[in-house]
Amino acid sequence: KQLKFMYYFTAGEKEVRCWTVVQGATAPQAAGVIHTDFEAGFIKLECCSYDDFIACNKGEKSMAGVKAAGKYRQEGKSYIVQDGDICHFLFNKAGGGKKK
């Protein structure tokens, strides 16, 4: 906390990862911690807080309970990522995926 760092999570079928980012980071900056292409091609962030995930899921490992409770949000480029957010980044591959 004194270093002004916080954590956010990403989750997939096979793993959950914890990422470190400076406090006050925007969604694209947080995406850039994973890969610079994520920051460059950022479209939006889908997220919920860790506390909402625990409260809504009753032990389940999916976002279904969070979505049903209306706690799953879509955020834009100006969103400040919060400590403990569970994030899913949507991005467009840098360069549009065109072959040269």
Salt bridges, closest charged atoms under 4 A:
ASP37 OD2 - HIS35 ND1 3.89
GLU75 OE2 - ARG73 NE 3.03
ASP83 OD2 - LYS1 NZ 3.23
